[in-house]
Amino acid sequence: MGILGSYRRRIERQRFRVRAFRKRRELAEVSNRTRQIQPCDIIVFSTIRNERVRLPYFLKYYRDMGVNHFVFVDNDSDDGSREYIAAQPDTSIWTTKHSYKTARFGTDWLNWLLSKYGHGHWTLTVDVDEFLVFPFSDTRPLRALTDWLDASSIPSFSAMLLDMYPKGRIDAVSYEEGQDPFEIAAWFDSGNYTISKNDRYANLWIQGGPRARTFFTRNPERAPAMNKIPLVKWDRHYTYVSSTHMLLPRVLNKVYDVGGGEKASGCLLHAKFLDTFGAKAKEELERGQHYANSHEYKAYHDAMERDPDLWCKWSEKYINWRQLEILGLMSKGNWA
């Protein structure tokens, strides 16, 4: 990228930071415990709406991993999510009734909170149905990974979004509060992924999996992006551009090795496809607050009318991170 391109990206980053600063006015504090945050703490940031049934396991999973504090934006939940989070001792939560869409699908809100409370910390920005798996995560805490990243002067860590699903109809088994969702959604596509480079931001663009195969069969190029950069040693001058798919400055997106090797990476196990999915898809379609006039949720809703079964004869049952590394879906790089 030349001098002019670098200048344009710098101006773009400043514009996103100004947007986030202005959008801070849309956030109302519910419970702010950020004074508890210590200099070396790892912090999760997340935007939610009506996710009460998922919250207990989400919090437990990341607490067990070594996360110290959780910062939430609640987009006008009416199912008790806000109250549940506010009662937790290691959480801070803001709420808003404003448009998720005009906040760039929540990115402006999180960029503001990241700049205010994430500066100097390792931050993990995830949805409540996304569960990070990284090399050695079955034996090492998240702190071991961030310490290695610090020692290696690596400021960001990528994780491919891996859609998990049950064998049989999505709504055949009821998900219970506090349950490990992967007791139900235990299967994934081991192939069927395309990877290209986005020259504008220098990030990889990944599509495919069961959503492209089932919901976007006729238009796989419109399937959701699976590339994520959720774990970042945050600086107040950073900004997410589009969800956690890419950031500015561009150097944070270079999470791959162009010299023939592999950089360490992880997976976000995506527990979207539980029995709660149909009602969620209908609600989000009616709200119309998602990208491209909610075309993704239109595809979900139409497919749910046909009782989709995402499982196929090529589906793999999840075992552990080593299985994902063997399949080429993640890598330990030179972290041993």
C-alpha positions as CSV (number, residue, x, y, z in Angstrom):
1,M,0.0,0.0,0.0
2,G,1.4,3.4,-1.0
3,I,1.6,6.7,0.8
4,L,-1.8,7.8,-0.4
5,G,-3.4,4.5,0.7
6,S,-1.8,4.7,4.1
7,Y,-3.1,8.3,4.5
8,R,-6.6,7.2,3.6
9,R,-6.6,4.3,6.1
10,R,-5.4,6.7,8.8
11,I,-8.2,9.2,8.1
12,E,-10.7,6.3,8.0
13,R,-9.4,5.1,11.4
14,Q,-9.8,8.6,12.8
15,R,-13.4,8.8,11.4
16,F,-14.3,5.5,13.2
17,R,-12.8,6.8,16.4
18,V,-14.9,10.0,16.2
19,R,-18.0,7.9,15.5
20,A,-17.4,5.8,18.6
21,F,-16.8,9.0,20.7
22,R,-20.2,10.4,19.5
23,K,-22.0,7.1,20.0
24,R,-21.0,7.0,23.6
25,R,-24.0,9.2,24.3
26,E,-26.3,6.3,23.4
27,L,-25.0,4.2,26.2
28,A,-26.5,4.3,29.7
29,E,-24.5,2.9,32.6
30,V,-26.3,0.0,34.5
31,S,-23.4,-1.4,36.5
32,N,-19.8,-0.2,36.3
33,R,-17.2,-2.2,38.1
34,T,-14.3,-1.3,35.9
35,R,-12.4,0.1,38.9
36,Q,-11.8,-3.5,39.8
37,I,-9.8,-4.0,36.7
38,Q,-6.1,-4.6,37.4
39,P,-3.3,-3.6,34.9
40,C,-2.7,-7.1,33.7
41,D,-6.3,-8.3,33.5
42,I,-7.8,-9.9,30.4
43,I,-11.2,-8.4,29.5
44,V,-14.0,-9.8,27.4
45,F,-16.2,-7.3,25.5
46,S,-19.6,-8.3,24.0
47,T,-22.8,-6.9,22.7
48,I,-26.0,-8.8,23.6
49,R,-29.7,-8.8,23.2
50,N,-32.0,-11.4,24.8
51,E,-29.3,-14.0,25.6
52,R,-30.3,-14.9,29.2
53,V,-30.3,-18.6,28.6
54,R,-26.8,-18.5,27.2
55,L,-25.1,-16.3,29.8
56,P,-24.3,-18.7,32.6
57,Y,-22.2,-21.1,30.5
58,F,-20.6,-18.2,28.6
59,L,-19.4,-16.6,31.8
60,K,-18.3,-19.9,33.2
61,Y,-16.4,-20.8,30.1
62,Y,-14.3,-17.7,30.0
63,R,-13.9,-17.4,33.7
64,D,-12.4,-20.9,33.6
65,M,-10.1,-19.8,30.8
66,G,-8.8,-17.0,32.9
67,V,-10.8,-13.9,31.9
68,N,-10.8,-11.4,34.7
69,H,-13.6,-9.0,33.7
70,F,-16.5,-8.7,31.3
71,V,-17.8,-5.5,29.7
72,F,-21.2,-5.8,28.0
73,V,-23.5,-3.6,25.9
74,D,-27.1,-4.6,26.2
75,N,-29.3,-3.6,23.3
76,D,-32.6,-3.3,25.1
77,S,-33.1,-6.9,26.3
78,D,-36.4,-7.8,27.8
79,D,-35.7,-11.3,29.0
80,G,-33.7,-10.6,32.1
81,S,-30.2,-10.6,30.5
82,R,-29.4,-7.1,31.7
83,E,-30.4,-7.8,35.3
84,Y,-28.5,-11.1,35.4
85,I,-25.3,-9.5,34.1
86,A,-25.6,-6.6,36.5
87,A,-25.7,-9.0,39.4
88,Q,-22.4,-10.7,38.6
89,P,-19.4,-9.5,40.6
90,D,-16.9,-9.4,37.6
91,T,-19.1,-7.6,35.0
92,S,-19.8,-4.1,33.9
93,I,-22.8,-3.4,31.7
94,W,-24.2,-0.5,29.7
95,T,-27.6,-0.5,28.0
96,T,-29.1,1.3,25.0
97,K,-32.4,1.4,23.1
98,H,-30.7,3.0,20.1
99,S,-30.3,1.3,16.7
100,Y,-27.8,-1.6,16.5
101,K,-27.7,-1.0,12.7
102,T,-26.8,2.7,12.9
103,A,-24.1,1.9,15.5
104,R,-22.5,-0.1,12.7
105,F,-24.0,-3.3,14.2
106,G,-22.7,-2.5,17.6
107,T,-19.1,-1.9,16.5
108,D,-19.2,1.8,17.5
109,W,-20.4,1.1,21.0
110,L,-17.7,-1.5,21.6
111,N,-15.0,0.6,20.0
112,W,-15.8,3.3,22.6
113,L,-15.7,0.9,25.5
114,L,-12.5,-0.7,24.2
115,S,-10.8,2.6,24.0
116,K,-11.9,3.7,27.5
117,Y,-11.4,0.4,29.4
118,G,-9.4,-1.9,27.1
119,H,-6.3,0.3,26.6
120,G,-3.1,-1.7,27.6
121,H,-5.1,-4.9,28.1
122,W,-5.5,-8.1,26.2
123,T,-9.1,-7.9,25.1
124,L,-11.3,-10.6,23.7
125,T,-14.3,-9.3,21.7
126,V,-16.8,-12.1,21.1
127,D,-20.5,-12.8,20.9
128,V,-22.1,-14.9,23.6
129,D,-22.4,-17.8,21.2
130,E,-18.6,-17.8,20.4
131,F,-16.2,-19.9,22.4
132,L,-12.4,-19.5,21.8
133,V,-10.3,-22.6,21.4
134,F,-6.6,-22.1,20.9
135,P,-3.5,-24.4,20.8
136,F,-3.1,-26.2,24.2
137,S,-6.3,-24.6,25.5
138,D,-7.1,-27.9,27.2
139,T,-4.1,-27.7,29.4
140,R,-3.0,-24.0,29.4
141,P,-5.0,-20.9,30.4
142,L,-5.5,-17.9,28.1
143,R,-2.8,-16.0,30.1
144,A,-0.2,-18.5,28.8
145,L,-1.2,-17.5,25.2
146,T,-1.2,-13.8,25.9
147,D,2.2,-14.0,27.7
148,W,3.6,-15.8,24.6
149,L,2.1,-13.2,22.3
150,D,3.6,-10.4,24.4
151,A,7.0,-12.1,24.4
152,S,6.8,-12.6,20.6
153,S,5.7,-8.9,20.1
154,I,2.5,-10.2,18.4
155,P,-0.4,-7.7,19.1
156,S,-3.3,-9.7,17.6
157,F,-4.5,-13.3,17.4
158,S,-6.9,-14.7,14.8
159,A,-9.6,-17.3,15.2
160,M,-11.7,-18.8,12.4
161,L,-15.4,-18.9,13.2
162,L,-16.4,-22.6,13.1
163,D,-20.1,-23.2,12.9
164,M,-21.2,-26.1,15.2
165,Y,-24.5,-28.0,14.7
166,P,-26.4,-31.0,16.0
167,K,-27.0,-34.2,14.1
168,G,-30.6,-34.0,13.1
169,R,-33.0,-31.1,13.2
170,I,-31.7,-28.0,14.9
171,D,-34.7,-27.8,17.2
172,A,-34.8,-31.5,18.1
173,V,-33.1,-31.1,21.5
174,S,-33.8,-28.3,24.0
175,Y,-30.8,-26.3,25.3
176,E,-30.9,-25.9,29.1
177,E,-29.5,-22.9,30.9
178,G,-25.9,-23.5,32.0
179,Q,-25.5,-26.5,29.7
180,D,-22.4,-26.9,27.5
181,P,-23.9,-26.2,24.1
182,F,-21.4,-28.5,22.4
183,E,-23.1,-31.5,24.1
184,I,-25.8,-30.8,21.5
185,A,-24.0,-29.0,18.7
186,A,-21.1,-31.3,18.4
187,W,-20.5,-31.4,14.6
188,F,-18.8,-29.1,12.1
189,D,-17.7,-29.0,8.4
190,S,-14.0,-29.9,8.1
191,G,-13.8,-28.5,4.6
192,N,-15.9,-26.4,2.2
193,Y,-14.1,-23.1,2.9
194,T,-12.7,-20.5,0.6
195,I,-10.0,-18.0,1.5
196,S,-9.0,-14.8,-0.2
197,K,-7.1,-11.7,0.7
198,N,-8.8,-8.3,1.2
199,D,-6.2,-5.9,-0.2
200,R,-7.8,-2.8,1.3
201,Y,-7.3,-4.0,4.9
202,A,-4.7,-6.8,4.4
203,N,-6.9,-9.3,6.2
204,L,-8.0,-12.7,5.0
205,W,-11.6,-13.3,4.0
206,I,-13.0,-16.8,4.8
207,Q,-16.4,-18.1,3.8
208,G,-18.0,-21.5,3.7
209,G,-19.1,-24.2,6.1
210,P,-22.7,-25.2,6.8
211,R,-24.2,-21.7,6.3
212,A,-22.8,-21.4,2.8
213,R,-23.7,-25.0,2.1
214,T,-27.3,-24.9,3.4
215,F,-28.6,-21.3,3.7
216,F,-26.7,-19.7,0.8
217,T,-26.5,-22.6,-1.6
218,R,-27.4,-20.5,-4.7
219,N,-25.2,-17.5,-3.6
220,P,-22.3,-18.8,-1.5
221,E,-20.5,-15.5,-2.1
222,R,-23.1,-13.9,0.2
223,A,-22.5,-16.3,3.0
224,P,-21.2,-14.7,6.3
225,A,-17.5,-14.1,6.8
226,M,-15.8,-16.6,9.1
227,N,-12.5,-14.7,9.6
228,K,-12.2,-13.1,13.0
229,I,-9.5,-11.3,15.0
230,P,-11.0,-11.4,18.5
231,L,-7.9,-11.3,20.7
232,V,-6.0,-8.0,20.7
233,K,-3.5,-6.2,22.9
234,W,-5.7,-3.1,22.8
235,D,-4.5,0.5,22.3
236,R,-6.9,3.4,22.4
237,H,-5.9,4.4,18.9
238,Y,-7.1,1.0,17.5
239,T,-10.5,0.5,16.0
240,Y,-12.6,-2.4,14.7
241,V,-13.8,-1.7,11.2
242,S,-16.5,-4.4,10.7
243,S,-17.4,-6.5,13.7
244,T,-14.2,-8.4,14.6
245,H,-13.4,-9.3,11.0
246,M,-10.8,-6.5,10.6
247,L,-9.1,-3.6,12.4
248,L,-7.2,-0.5,11.8
249,P,-4.2,0.0,11.7
250,R,-3.8,-2.7,9.0
251,V,-0.8,-4.3,10.7
252,L,-3.2,-5.9,13.2
253,N,-4.9,-7.9,10.4
254,K,-1.6,-9.5,9.3
255,V,-2.2,-12.7,11.3
256,Y,-1.0,-15.0,8.6
257,D,2.5,-15.9,7.3
258,V,3.2,-15.0,3.7
259,G,6.6,-16.8,3.7
260,G,5.2,-20.3,3.5
261,G,4.9,-21.0,7.3
262,E,2.0,-20.7,9.7
263,K,1.3,-18.3,12.5
264,A,-0.5,-19.4,15.6
265,S,-4.3,-19.2,15.3
266,G,-7.4,-20.5,17.0
267,C,-11.0,-21.2,16.4
268,L,-14.2,-19.7,17.7
269,L,-16.6,-22.6,18.2
270,H,-19.9,-21.0,17.1
271,A,-22.9,-22.3,19.1
272,K,-25.6,-20.5,17.0
273,F,-27.5,-23.6,15.9
274,L,-29.4,-24.7,18.9
275,D,-33.2,-25.0,19.4
276,T,-33.3,-21.3,20.2
277,F,-32.2,-20.4,16.7
278,G,-35.6,-20.3,15.0
279,A,-37.1,-17.8,17.4
280,K,-33.9,-15.7,17.3
281,A,-33.9,-15.7,13.5
282,K,-37.5,-14.6,13.4
283,E,-37.0,-11.8,16.0
284,E,-33.9,-10.4,14.2
285,L,-35.6,-10.5,10.8
286,E,-38.5,-8.5,12.2
287,R,-36.2,-6.0,13.8
288,G,-34.3,-5.5,10.5
289,Q,-31.1,-4.4,12.4
290,H,-28.6,-6.5,10.6
291,Y,-26.2,-6.1,7.7
292,A,-27.6,-5.7,4.1
293,N,-31.2,-5.4,5.1
294,S,-30.9,-8.6,7.2
295,H,-30.4,-10.8,4.1
296,E,-28.6,-13.3,6.3
297,Y,-31.6,-13.7,8.6
298,K,-34.0,-13.8,5.7
299,A,-32.1,-16.9,4.5
300,Y,-32.2,-18.4,8.0
301,H,-35.9,-17.8,8.4
302,D,-36.7,-19.3,5.0
303,A,-34.6,-22.4,5.6
304,M,-36.1,-22.9,9.1
305,E,-39.5,-23.1,7.4
306,R,-38.1,-26.2,5.7
307,D,-36.8,-27.8,8.9
308,P,-33.1,-27.8,8.1
309,D,-30.8,-30.5,9.1
310,L,-27.2,-29.2,8.8
311,W,-25.6,-32.6,9.3
312,C,-24.3,-34.4,6.2
313,K,-22.1,-37.4,5.5
314,W,-19.0,-35.3,5.5
315,S,-19.6,-33.7,9.0
316,E,-17.0,-34.2,11.6
317,K,-17.7,-34.7,15.3
318,Y,-15.6,-32.3,17.5
319,I,-13.0,-33.9,19.7
320,N,-10.4,-31.2,20.7
321,W,-8.1,-28.5,19.3
322,R,-5.6,-31.0,18.0
323,Q,-8.2,-32.3,15.6
324,L,-8.8,-28.8,14.3
325,E,-5.0,-28.4,13.8
326,I,-4.8,-31.6,11.9
327,L,-7.6,-30.5,9.6
328,G,-5.8,-27.2,9.0
329,L,-8.5,-25.0,10.7
330,M,-6.1,-23.6,13.3
331,S,-2.3,-23.7,14.0
332,K,0.0,-23.6,16.9
333,G,2.7,-22.0,14.7
334,N,6.0,-21.9,16.6
335,W,4.3,-21.9,20.0
336,A,5.4,-25.1,21.7
